Amino acid sequence: MKEKRNSFSGSIGFVLAAAGSAVGLGNIWRFPYLAAKDGGGLFLVIYLVLALTFGYTLIVTEVSIGRKTKQSCLTAYGELHKPSKWIGIFASIVPFMILPYYSIIGGWVLKYCTVFLTGGGAEAAKDGYFGGFITGYASPLVFDVIFLGATAFVIYLGVNKGIEAISKVLMPALLLVVIGIAIFSLTIKGEDGRTGLEGLKVFVIPSVKGMGFKDIFIVVLDAMGQLFYSISVAMGIMVTYGSYFRDEDNLMKSVNQIELFDTIVAFLAGVMIIPAVYAFMGEETMKNSAGPSLMFVALPKVFAQMGKVGAVVGAVFFIMVLFAALTSCMSILEAVVASLIDRFGWSRKKATIVETLVALAISVVICLGYNALYFEIKLPNTAADSSAQLLDIFDYISNNVLMPVVAISTCILIGWLVKPKTVIDEATRNGERFGRKKLYIVMIKFIAPVLLFILLLGSFGIFN
């Protein structure tokens, strides 16, 4: 028998859950790195403009599709427009691919959280520590199992007792910790006299020094790519969460709150990380510390240089990152579980257990990619001197190929097939004001699909 569809108890529950999905590892390690690499304030300005236009368009669209159809990503598109059900298949493949490697990275965060809480921060700051950990056979898998198990437990409990309940606790706590560390980061002074406030200037003041048109164009692509990470679109999550959004609640107000919450946390993540890394390690190290190396290599060294206070700050930092990783991973798993429930009529219990076991099996293979199955491959959009492993391949296919395809197809579906009025009517069904209505129509029909197509070309290394 098909389970009765749950819903969030109110708009606050929806906003915190959706914001929890959006505020993940991408915000905390990717946003600061890109901002530092791409001219600081220049990246911020472009990101904010895109968030208020491009990002807003995609969030409103996906949440409206979910609430209108009351279906998760796998079945919602076909419910809205039968010939477009293939979009739902692609959209559900994205979280299916992301979950195994995201849980692995979540396991890395859990490992570092454990290390700092047990007083091992100085050990974690040593050269080769991170590489030694991820190339091990047992330890990465153990922490992956624990992290994925905790995520599955929350999803097993359901929308209200699981996702909403944990989001209402973790998201306010995460925001307070981020604010606290951000303020502390501004007070730091490094051994060479560099200060956190000087690092803040690097982060917020636009700089186009030595940049040509192509360089600025790359910044735009980076900012647009970051929006996918920041607002959890084109991966079925917002459609799924939108299906749990009550008909009587204010959709437009909630979307605006998600926008605001996510942008504030992304900015604060930059304030939290960039000034500290700048003060202790300099601008070049800050710009070159991309992805995992920023969080698991550069930052432990920064905490070690802080002395005793660094051990405390490091522990608090990784607890905060663990919260962010968990709330995001919850939404990724929920997108797949909800799809299985809606498409095959499975119980939540069965769907959660099956998908967790499948994700765990794939995680094992990906973990082995750092030892027994190790190989190197060059991906189209990576630097000439970098190589990729299994985890990077999964990330590239899901984020750089499938997500732009899903987003482009969604724009065409709403902009040209079922028309923007479908989303506008759903978003304003309770008399809400659609504040950026004209902008939305232009974005969904013309600008967004063109930008997304350019982003897709960039993923293939066309502009390198």
Contacts in CASP RR format, 6 or more apart in sequence:
PFRMAT RR
TARGET T0000
AUTHOR 0000-0000-0000
METHOD contacts of the structure
MODEL  1
MKEKRNSFSGSIGFVLAAAGSAVGLGNIWRFPYLAAKDGGGLFLVIYLVL
ALTFGYTLIVTEVSIGRKTKQSCLTAYGELHKPSKWIGIFASIVPFMILP
YYSIIGGWVLKYCTVFLTGGGAEAAKDGYFGGFITGYASPLVFDVIFLGA
TAFVIYLGVNKGIEAISKVLMPALLLVVIGIAIFSLTIKGEDGRTGLEGL
KVFVIPSVKGMGFKDIFIVVLDAMGQLFYSISVAMGIMVTYGSYFRDEDN
LMKSVNQIELFDTIVAFLAGVMIIPAVYAFMGEETMKNSAGPSLMFVALP
KVFAQMGKVGAVVGAVFFIMVLFAALTSCMSILEAVVASLIDRFGWSRKK
ATIVETLVALAISVVICLGYNALYFEIKLPNTAADSSAQLLDIFDYISNN
VLMPVVAISTCILIGWLVKPKTVIDEATRNGERFGRKKLYIVMIKFIAPV
LLFILLLGSFGIFN
2 341 0 8 1.000
2 345 0 8 1.000
3 341 0 8 1.000
3 345 0 8 1.000
3 347 0 8 1.000
3 348 0 8 1.000
5 70 0 8 1.000
5 243 0 8 1.000
5 244 0 8 1.000
6 158 0 8 1.000
6 159 0 8 1.000
6 160 0 8 1.000
6 244 0 8 1.000
7 159 0 8 1.000
7 244 0 8 1.000
7 245 0 8 1.000
7 246 0 8 1.000
8 14 0 8 1.000
8 17 0 8 1.000
8 159 0 8 1.000
8 160 0 8 1.000
8 164 0 8 1.000
8 241 0 8 1.000
8 244 0 8 1.000
8 245 0 8 1.000
8 246 0 8 1.000
9 160 0 8 1.000
9 164 0 8 1.000
10 246 0 8 1.000
10 249 0 8 1.000
11 245 0 8 1.000
11 246 0 8 1.000
11 249 0 8 1.000
11 250 0 8 1.000
11 253 0 8 1.000
11 254 0 8 1.000
11 257 0 8 1.000
12 168 0 8 1.000
13 164 0 8 1.000
13 167 0 8 1.000
13 168 0 8 1.000
14 241 0 8 1.000
14 242 0 8 1.000
14 244 0 8 1.000
14 245 0 8 1.000
14 249 0 8 1.000
14 254 0 8 1.000
15 254 0 8 1.000
15 257 0 8 1.000
15 258 0 8 1.000
15 261 0 8 1.000
16 164 0 8 1.000
16 167 0 8 1.000
16 168 0 8 1.000
16 171 0 8 1.000
16 172 0 8 1.000
17 163 0 8 1.000
17 164 0 8 1.000
17 167 0 8 1.000
17 241 0 8 1.000
17 327 0 8 1.000
17 331 0 8 1.000
18 63 0 8 1.000
18 232 0 8 1.000
18 237 0 8 1.000
18 238 0 8 1.000
18 241 0 8 1.000
18 254 0 8 1.000
18 258 0 8 1.000
18 331 0 8 1.000
19 167 0 8 1.000
19 171 0 8 1.000
19 257 0 8 1.000
19 258 0 8 1.000
19 261 0 8 1.000
19 262 0 8 1.000
19 265 0 8 1.000
20 167 0 8 1.000
20 170 0 8 1.000
20 171 0 8 1.000
20 174 0 8 1.000
20 324 0 8 1.000
20 327 0 8 1.000
20 328 0 8 1.000
20 331 0 8 1.000
21 232 0 8 1.000
21 237 0 8 1.000
21 238 0 8 1.000
21 241 0 8 1.000
21 327 0 8 1.000
21 328 0 8 1.000
21 330 0 8 1.000
21 331 0 8 1.000
21 332 0 8 1.000
22 230 0 8 1.000
22 231 0 8 1.000
22 232 0 8 1.000
22 258 0 8 1.000
22 261 0 8 1.000
22 262 0 8 1.000
22 328 0 8 1.000
23 171 0 8 1.000
23 174 0 8 1.000
23 261 0 8 1.000
23 262 0 8 1.000
23 265 0 8 1.000
23 266 0 8 1.000
23 324 0 8 1.000
23 327 0 8 1.000
23 328 0 8 1.000
24 229 0 8 1.000
24 324 0 8 1.000
24 325 0 8 1.000
24 327 0 8 1.000
24 328 0 8 1.000
25 102 0 8 1.000
25 105 0 8 1.000
25 106 0 8 1.000
25 109 0 8 1.000
25 295 0 8 1.000
25 321 0 8 1.000
25 324 0 8 1.000
25 325 0 8 1.000
25 328 0 8 1.000
26 226 0 8 1.000
26 229 0 8 1.000
26 230 0 8 1.000
27 229 0 8 1.000
27 230 0 8 1.000
27 262 0 8 1.000
27 265 0 8 1.000
27 266 0 8 1.000
27 269 0 8 1.000
27 324 0 8 1.000
28 269 0 8 1.000
28 273 0 8 1.000
28 295 0 8 1.000
28 321 0 8 1.000
28 324 0 8 1.000
29 273 0 8 1.000
29 291 0 8 1.000
29 292 0 8 1.000
29 294 0 8 1.000
29 295 0 8 1.000
30 226 0 8 1.000
30 229 0 8 1.000
30 291 0 8 1.000
31 226 0 8 1.000
31 229 0 8 1.000
31 230 0 8 1.000
31 266 0 8 1.000
31 269 0 8 1.000
31 270 0 8 1.000
32 203 0 8 1.000
32 269 0 8 1.000
32 270 0 8 1.000
32 272 0 8 1.000
32 273 0 8 1.000
32 274 0 8 1.000
32 294 0 8 1.000
33 287 0 8 1.000
33 289 0 8 1.000
33 290 0 8 1.000
33 291 0 8 1.000
33 294 0 8 1.000
34 43 0 8 1.000
34 222 0 8 1.000
34 223 0 8 1.000
34 226 0 8 1.000
35 41 0 8 1.000
35 43 0 8 1.000
35 44 0 8 1.000
35 47 0 8 1.000
35 203 0 8 1.000
35 270 0 8 1.000
35 274 0 8 1.000
36 202 0 8 1.000
36 203 0 8 1.000
36 274 0 8 1.000
36 283 0 8 1.000
36 286 0 8 1.000
36 287 0 8 1.000
37 43 0 8 1.000
37 222 0 8 1.000
37 287 0 8 1.000
37 290 0 8 1.000
38 218 0 8 1.000
38 219 0 8 1.000
38 222 0 8 1.000
38 223 0 8 1.000
39 206 0 8 1.000
39 207 0 8 1.000
39 208 0 8 1.000
39 211 0 8 1.000
39 219 0 8 1.000
40 202 0 8 1.000
40 203 0 8 1.000
40 204 0 8 1.000
40 205 0 8 1.000
40 206 0 8 1.000
40 207 0 8 1.000
41 203 0 8 1.000
41 204 0 8 1.000
41 205 0 8 1.000
41 206 0 8 1.000
41 207 0 8 1.000
42 206 0 8 1.000
42 207 0 8 1.000
42 208 0 8 1.000
42 211 0 8 1.000
42 216 0 8 1.000
42 219 0 8 1.000
43 219 0 8 1.000
43 222 0 8 1.000
43 223 0 8 1.000
44 203 0 8 1.000
44 204 0 8 1.000
44 206 0 8 1.000
44 267 0 8 1.000
45 206 0 8 1.000
46 219 0 8 1.000
46 220 0 8 1.000
46 223 0 8 1.000
47 223 0 8 1.000
47 226 0 8 1.000
47 227 0 8 1.000
47 266 0 8 1.000
48 263 0 8 1.000
50 220 0 8 1.000
50 223 0 8 1.000
50 224 0 8 1.000
50 227 0 8 1.000
51 227 0 8 1.000
51 230 0 8 1.000
51 231 0 8 1.000
51 259 0 8 1.000
51 262 0 8 1.000
51 263 0 8 1.000
52 259 0 8 1.000
53 436 0 8 1.000
53 439 0 8 1.000
53 443 0 8 1.000
53 447 0 8 1.000
54 224 0 8 1.000
54 227 0 8 1.000
54 443 0 8 1.000
54 447 0 8 1.000
54 448 0 8 1.000
54 451 0 8 1.000
55 227 0 8 1.000
55 231 0 8 1.000
55 233 0 8 1.000
55 259 0 8 1.000
56 255 0 8 1.000
56 259 0 8 1.000
56 436 0 8 1.000
56 440 0 8 1.000
56 443 0 8 1.000
57 439 0 8 1.000
57 440 0 8 1.000
57 443 0 8 1.000
57 444 0 8 1.000
57 448 0 8 1.000
58 227 0 8 1.000
58 231 0 8 1.000
58 233 0 8 1.000
58 234 0 8 1.000
58 238 0 8 1.000
58 407 0 8 1.000
58 410 0 8 1.000
58 448 0 8 1.000
59 231 0 8 1.000
59 233 0 8 1.000
59 238 0 8 1.000
59 255 0 8 1.000
59 258 0 8 1.000
59 259 0 8 1.000
60 251 0 8 1.000
60 252 0 8 1.000
60 255 0 8 1.000
60 423 0 8 1.000
60 427 0 8 1.000
60 440 0 8 1.000
61 410 0 8 1.000
61 411 0 8 1.000
61 414 0 8 1.000
61 423 0 8 1.000
61 444 0 8 1.000
62 233 0 8 1.000
62 234 0 8 1.000
62 236 0 8 1.000
62 238 0 8 1.000
62 239 0 8 1.000
62 242 0 8 1.000
62 410 0 8 1.000
63 238 0 8 1.000
63 239 0 8 1.000
63 241 0 8 1.000
63 242 0 8 1.000
63 245 0 8 1.000
63 251 0 8 1.000
63 254 0 8 1.000
63 255 0 8 1.000
63 427 0 8 1.000
64 242 0 8 1.000
64 251 0 8 1.000
64 422 0 8 1.000
64 423 0 8 1.000
64 426 0 8 1.000
64 427 0 8 1.000
65 76 0 8 1.000
65 77 0 8 1.000
65 80 0 8 1.000
65 239 0 8 1.000
65 242 0 8 1.000
65 410 0 8 1.000
65 414 0 8 1.000
65 423 0 8 1.000
66 72 0 8 1.000
66 76 0 8 1.000
66 238 0 8 1.000
66 239 0 8 1.000
66 240 0 8 1.000
66 242 0 8 1.000
66 243 0 8 1.000
66 245 0 8 1.000
67 242 0 8 1.000
67 243 0 8 1.000
67 245 0 8 1.000
67 247 0 8 1.000
67 251 0 8 1.000
67 426 0 8 1.000
68 80 0 8 1.000
68 422 0 8 1.000
68 426 0 8 1.000
69 75 0 8 1.000
69 76 0 8 1.000
69 79 0 8 1.000
69 80 0 8 1.000
69 243 0 8 1.000
70 243 0 8 1.000
71 79 0 8 1.000
71 239 0 8 1.000
71 243 0 8 1.000
71 342 0 8 1.000
72 92 0 8 1.000
72 236 0 8 1.000
72 239 0 8 1.000
72 240 0 8 1.000
72 243 0 8 1.000
72 335 0 8 1.000
72 338 0 8 1.000
72 339 0 8 1.000
72 341 0 8 1.000
72 342 0 8 1.000
73 88 0 8 1.000
73 91 0 8 1.000
73 92 0 8 1.000
73 95 0 8 1.000
73 235 0 8 1.000
73 236 0 8 1.000
73 237 0 8 1.000
73 239 0 8 1.000
73 240 0 8 1.000
73 335 0 8 1.000
73 338 0 8 1.000
73 339 0 8 1.000
74 88 0 8 1.000
74 89 0 8 1.000
74 91 0 8 1.000
74 92 0 8 1.000
74 339 0 8 1.000
74 340 0 8 1.000
74 342 0 8 1.000
74 343 0 8 1.000
75 85 0 8 1.000
75 88 0 8 1.000
75 339 0 8 1.000
75 342 0 8 1.000
75 343 0 8 1.000
76 88 0 8 1.000
76 239 0 8 1.000
76 243 0 8 1.000
77 84 0 8 1.000
77 85 0 8 1.000
77 86 0 8 1.000
77 87 0 8 1.000
77 88 0 8 1.000
77 91 0 8 1.000
77 410 0 8 1.000
77 413 0 8 1.000
78 84 0 8 1.000
78 85 0 8 1.000
78 87 0 8 1.000
78 88 0 8 1.000
80 413 0 8 1.000
80 418 0 8 1.000
80 422 0 8 1.000
81 413 0 8 1.000
81 417 0 8 1.000
81 418 0 8 1.000
84 409 0 8 1.000
84 413 0 8 1.000
84 417 0 8 1.000
87 406 0 8 1.000
87 409 0 8 1.000
87 410 0 8 1.000
87 413 0 8 1.000
88 236 0 8 1.000
88 406 0 8 1.000
90 402 0 8 1.000
90 405 0 8 1.000
90 406 0 8 1.000
90 409 0 8 1.000
91 234 0 8 1.000
91 235 0 8 1.000
91 236 0 8 1.000
91 239 0 8 1.000
91 406 0 8 1.000
92 236 0 8 1.000
92 335 0 8 1.000
92 336 0 8 1.000
92 339 0 8 1.000
93 398 0 8 1.000
93 402 0 8 1.000
94 234 0 8 1.000
94 235 0 8 1.000
94 236 0 8 1.000
94 398 0 8 1.000
94 402 0 8 1.000
94 403 0 8 1.000
94 406 0 8 1.000
95 235 0 8 1.000
95 236 0 8 1.000
95 237 0 8 1.000
95 332 0 8 1.000
95 333 0 8 1.000
95 335 0 8 1.000
95 336 0 8 1.000
96 336 0 8 1.000
96 355 0 8 1.000
97 394 0 8 1.000
97 397 0 8 1.000
97 398 0 8 1.000
97 402 0 8 1.000
98 235 0 8 1.000
98 332 0 8 1.000
98 394 0 8 1.000
98 395 0 8 1.000
98 398 0 8 1.000
98 399 0 8 1.000
99 329 0 8 1.000
99 332 0 8 1.000
99 333 0 8 1.000
99 336 0 8 1.000
99 355 0 8 1.000
99 359 0 8 1.000
100 359 0 8 1.000
100 360 0 8 1.000
100 362 0 8 1.000
100 363 0 8 1.000
100 366 0 8 1.000
100 394 0 8 1.000
101 363 0 8 1.000
101 366 0 8 1.000
101 391 0 8 1.000
101 394 0 8 1.000
101 395 0 8 1.000
102 325 0 8 1.000
102 328 0 8 1.000
102 329 0 8 1.000
102 332 0 8 1.000
103 144 0 8 1.000
103 147 0 8 1.000
103 148 0 8 1.000
103 151 0 8 1.000
103 329 0 8 1.000
103 359 0 8 1.000
103 360 0 8 1.000
103 363 0 8 1.000
104 140 0 8 1.000
104 144 0 8 1.000
104 363 0 8 1.000
104 366 0 8 1.000
104 367 0 8 1.000
104 391 0 8 1.000
105 292 0 8 1.000
105 325 0 8 1.000
106 143 0 8 1.000
106 144 0 8 1.000
106 147 0 8 1.000
106 322 0 8 1.000
106 325 0 8 1.000
106 326 0 8 1.000
106 329 0 8 1.000
107 140 0 8 1.000
107 143 0 8 1.000
107 144 0 8 1.000
107 146 0 8 1.000
107 147 0 8 1.000
107 325 0 8 1.000
108 133 0 8 1.000
108 134 0 8 1.000
108 140 0 8 1.000
108 143 0 8 1.000
108 292 0 8 1.000
108 296 0 8 1.000
109 147 0 8 1.000
109 295 0 8 1.000
109 318 0 8 1.000
109 321 0 8 1.000
109 322 0 8 1.000
109 325 0 8 1.000
110 143 0 8 1.000
110 146 0 8 1.000
110 147 0 8 1.000
110 322 0 8 1.000
111 133 0 8 1.000
111 139 0 8 1.000
111 140 0 8 1.000
111 143 0 8 1.000
112 124 0 8 1.000
112 296 0 8 1.000
112 300 0 8 1.000
112 318 0 8 1.000
113 315 0 8 1.000
113 318 0 8 1.000
113 319 0 8 1.000
113 321 0 8 1.000
113 322 0 8 1.000
114 143 0 8 1.000
115 121 0 8 1.000
115 123 0 8 1.000
115 124 0 8 1.000
116 124 0 8 1.000
116 303 0 8 1.000
116 311 0 8 1.000
116 314 0 8 1.000
116 315 0 8 1.000
116 317 0 8 1.000
116 318 0 8 1.000
117 315 0 8 1.000
117 319 0 8 1.000
119 311 0 8 1.000
119 315 0 8 1.000
120 311 0 8 1.000
121 300 0 8 1.000
121 303 0 8 1.000
121 304 0 8 1.000
121 311 0 8 1.000
121 314 0 8 1.000
122 304 0 8 1.000
122 311 0 8 1.000
123 129 0 8 1.000
124 130 0 8 1.000
124 300 0 8 1.000
125 300 0 8 1.000
125 301 0 8 1.000
125 303 0 8 1.000
125 304 0 8 1.000
129 300 0 8 1.000
130 292 0 8 1.000
130 293 0 8 1.000
130 296 0 8 1.000
130 297 0 8 1.000
133 139 0 8 1.000
133 140 0 8 1.000
134 140 0 8 1.000
134 370 0 8 1.000
135 370 0 8 1.000
135 371 0 8 1.000
136 370 0 8 1.000
136 371 0 8 1.000
137 371 0 8 1.000
137 372 0 8 1.000
140 367 0 8 1.000
140 370 0 8 1.000
141 363 0 8 1.000
141 364 0 8 1.000
141 367 0 8 1.000
144 360 0 8 1.000
144 363 0 8 1.000
144 367 0 8 1.000
145 360 0 8 1.000
147 325 0 8 1.000
147 326 0 8 1.000
147 329 0 8 1.000
148 329 0 8 1.000
148 356 0 8 1.000
148 359 0 8 1.000
148 360 0 8 1.000
148 363 0 8 1.000
149 356 0 8 1.000
150 326 0 8 1.000
151 326 0 8 1.000
151 329 0 8 1.000
151 330 0 8 1.000
151 333 0 8 1.000
152 333 0 8 1.000
152 352 0 8 1.000
152 353 0 8 1.000
152 356 0 8 1.000
154 162 0 8 1.000
154 163 0 8 1.000
154 166 0 8 1.000
154 326 0 8 1.000
154 330 0 8 1.000
155 162 0 8 1.000
155 163 0 8 1.000
155 330 0 8 1.000
155 333 0 8 1.000
155 334 0 8 1.000
155 337 0 8 1.000
155 348 0 8 1.000
155 352 0 8 1.000
156 348 0 8 1.000
156 349 0 8 1.000
156 352 0 8 1.000
156 353 0 8 1.000
157 165 0 8 1.000
158 348 0 8 1.000
159 244 0 8 1.000
163 330 0 8 1.000
163 331 0 8 1.000
163 334 0 8 1.000
166 326 0 8 1.000
166 327 0 8 1.000
166 330 0 8 1.000
167 327 0 8 1.000
167 330 0 8 1.000
170 323 0 8 1.000
170 326 0 8 1.000
170 327 0 8 1.000
171 261 0 8 1.000
171 323 0 8 1.000
171 327 0 8 1.000
173 323 0 8 1.000
174 265 0 8 1.000
174 320 0 8 1.000
174 323 0 8 1.000
174 324 0 8 1.000
174 327 0 8 1.000
175 261 0 8 1.000
175 264 0 8 1.000
175 265 0 8 1.000
177 316 0 8 1.000
177 317 0 8 1.000
177 319 0 8 1.000
177 320 0 8 1.000
177 323 0 8 1.000
178 265 0 8 1.000
178 268 0 8 1.000
178 269 0 8 1.000
178 272 0 8 1.000
178 320 0 8 1.000
179 268 0 8 1.000
181 272 0 8 1.000
181 313 0 8 1.000
181 316 0 8 1.000
181 317 0 8 1.000
181 320 0 8 1.000
182 268 0 8 1.000
182 270 0 8 1.000
182 271 0 8 1.000
182 272 0 8 1.000
184 313 0 8 1.000
185 196 0 8 1.000
185 271 0 8 1.000
185 272 0 8 1.000
185 273 0 8 1.000
185 275 0 8 1.000
185 276 0 8 1.000
186 196 0 8 1.000
186 197 0 8 1.000
186 200 0 8 1.000
186 271 0 8 1.000
186 275 0 8 1.000
187 196 0 8 1.000
188 195 0 8 1.000
188 196 0 8 1.000
188 275 0 8 1.000
188 276 0 8 1.000
188 279 0 8 1.000
188 280 0 8 1.000
188 306 0 8 1.000
189 195 0 8 1.000
189 196 0 8 1.000
189 279 0 8 1.000
190 279 0 8 1.000
190 280 0 8 1.000
190 305 0 8 1.000
191 280 0 8 1.000
191 305 0 8 1.000
192 282 0 8 1.000
193 279 0 8 1.000
194 278 0 8 1.000
194 279 0 8 1.000
194 280 0 8 1.000
194 282 0 8 1.000
195 275 0 8 1.000
195 279 0 8 1.000
196 275 0 8 1.000
196 276 0 8 1.000
196 278 0 8 1.000
196 279 0 8 1.000
197 275 0 8 1.000
198 275 0 8 1.000
198 278 0 8 1.000
198 279 0 8 1.000
199 274 0 8 1.000
199 275 0 8 1.000
199 278 0 8 1.000
199 279 0 8 1.000
200 271 0 8 1.000
200 274 0 8 1.000
200 275 0 8 1.000
202 274 0 8 1.000
202 278 0 8 1.000
202 283 0 8 1.000
202 286 0 8 1.000
203 270 0 8 1.000
203 271 0 8 1.000
203 274 0 8 1.000
203 275 0 8 1.000
208 216 0 8 1.000
211 219 0 8 1.000
214 463 0 8 1.000
217 463 0 8 1.000
218 463 0 8 1.000
221 454 0 8 1.000
221 455 0 8 1.000
221 458 0 8 1.000
221 463 0 8 1.000
224 451 0 8 1.000
224 455 0 8 1.000
225 455 0 8 1.000
227 233 0 8 1.000
228 234 0 8 1.000
228 235 0 8 1.000
228 399 0 8 1.000
228 403 0 8 1.000
228 407 0 8 1.000
229 399 0 8 1.000
230 262 0 8 1.000
230 263 0 8 1.000
230 266 0 8 1.000
231 238 0 8 1.000
231 258 0 8 1.000
231 259 0 8 1.000
231 262 0 8 1.000
232 238 0 8 1.000
232 328 0 8 1.000
232 331 0 8 1.000
233 403 0 8 1.000
233 407 0 8 1.000
234 402 0 8 1.000
234 403 0 8 1.000
234 404 0 8 1.000
234 406 0 8 1.000
234 407 0 8 1.000
234 410 0 8 1.000
235 332 0 8 1.000
235 335 0 8 1.000
235 398 0 8 1.000
235 403 0 8 1.000
235 406 0 8 1.000
236 335 0 8 1.000
236 406 0 8 1.000
237 331 0 8 1.000
237 332 0 8 1.000
237 334 0 8 1.000
237 335 0 8 1.000
239 335 0 8 1.000
240 331 0 8 1.000
240 334 0 8 1.000
240 335 0 8 1.000
240 338 0 8 1.000
240 339 0 8 1.000
241 331 0 8 1.000
241 334 0 8 1.000
243 338 0 8 1.000
245 251 0 8 1.000
245 254 0 8 1.000
247 429 0 8 1.000
247 430 0 8 1.000
248 430 0 8 1.000
249 430 0 8 1.000
250 430 0 8 1.000
250 432 0 8 1.000
251 426 0 8 1.000
251 427 0 8 1.000
251 428 0 8 1.000
251 429 0 8 1.000
251 430 0 8 1.000
251 432 0 8 1.000
252 427 0 8 1.000
252 428 0 8 1.000
252 432 0 8 1.000
252 433 0 8 1.000
252 434 0 8 1.000
252 435 0 8 1.000
253 432 0 8 1.000
255 427 0 8 1.000
272 317 0 8 1.000
273 294 0 8 1.000
273 299 0 8 1.000
274 286 0 8 1.000
276 299 0 8 1.000
276 302 0 8 1.000
277 285 0 8 1.000
277 286 0 8 1.000
277 289 0 8 1.000
277 294 0 8 1.000
277 298 0 8 1.000
277 299 0 8 1.000
277 302 0 8 1.000
278 286 0 8 1.000
280 301 0 8 1.000
280 302 0 8 1.000
280 305 0 8 1.000
280 306 0 8 1.000
281 289 0 8 1.000
281 298 0 8 1.000
281 301 0 8 1.000
281 302 0 8 1.000
285 298 0 8 1.000
286 298 0 8 1.000
289 297 0 8 1.000
289 298 0 8 1.000
295 321 0 8 1.000
299 314 0 8 1.000
299 317 0 8 1.000
300 314 0 8 1.000
303 310 0 8 1.000
303 311 0 8 1.000
303 313 0 8 1.000
303 314 0 8 1.000
303 317 0 8 1.000
304 310 0 8 1.000
306 313 0 8 1.000
333 352 0 8 1.000
333 355 0 8 1.000
333 356 0 8 1.000
333 359 0 8 1.000
336 351 0 8 1.000
336 355 0 8 1.000
337 348 0 8 1.000
337 351 0 8 1.000
337 352 0 8 1.000
337 355 0 8 1.000
338 351 0 8 1.000
340 346 0 8 1.000
340 351 0 8 1.000
340 354 0 8 1.000
340 355 0 8 1.000
341 347 0 8 1.000
341 348 0 8 1.000
341 351 0 8 1.000
346 354 0 8 1.000
365 373 0 8 1.000
365 390 0 8 1.000
366 390 0 8 1.000
366 391 0 8 1.000
366 394 0 8 1.000
368 390 0 8 1.000
369 375 0 8 1.000
369 389 0 8 1.000
369 390 0 8 1.000
369 391 0 8 1.000
370 389 0 8 1.000
370 391 0 8 1.000
373 390 0 8 1.000
374 389 0 8 1.000
375 389 0 8 1.000
376 387 0 8 1.000
376 388 0 8 1.000
376 389 0 8 1.000
377 387 0 8 1.000
377 388 0 8 1.000
377 389 0 8 1.000
377 393 0 8 1.000
378 386 0 8 1.000
378 387 0 8 1.000
378 388 0 8 1.000
379 388 0 8 1.000
379 392 0 8 1.000
379 393 0 8 1.000
379 396 0 8 1.000
380 458 0 8 1.000
380 459 0 8 1.000
380 460 0 8 1.000
380 461 0 8 1.000
380 464 0 8 1.000
381 396 0 8 1.000
381 400 0 8 1.000
381 458 0 8 1.000
381 459 0 8 1.000
381 460 0 8 1.000
381 461 0 8 1.000
381 464 0 8 1.000
382 388 0 8 1.000
382 392 0 8 1.000
388 396 0 8 1.000
396 459 0 8 1.000
400 459 0 8 1.000
401 456 0 8 1.000
401 459 0 8 1.000
404 452 0 8 1.000
404 453 0 8 1.000
404 455 0 8 1.000
404 456 0 8 1.000
404 459 0 8 1.000
405 456 0 8 1.000
407 448 0 8 1.000
407 452 0 8 1.000
408 449 0 8 1.000
408 452 0 8 1.000
408 453 0 8 1.000
408 456 0 8 1.000
411 444 0 8 1.000
411 445 0 8 1.000
411 448 0 8 1.000
411 449 0 8 1.000
411 452 0 8 1.000
412 449 0 8 1.000
414 420 0 8 1.000
414 422 0 8 1.000
414 423 0 8 1.000
414 444 0 8 1.000
415 441 0 8 1.000
415 444 0 8 1.000
415 445 0 8 1.000
416 445 0 8 1.000
420 440 0 8 1.000
420 441 0 8 1.000
420 444 0 8 1.000
420 445 0 8 1.000
423 440 0 8 1.000
423 444 0 8 1.000
424 434 0 8 1.000
424 437 0 8 1.000
424 440 0 8 1.000
427 434 0 8 1.000
428 434 0 8 1.000
434 440 0 8 1.000
457 463 0 8 1.000
458 464 0 8 1.000
END
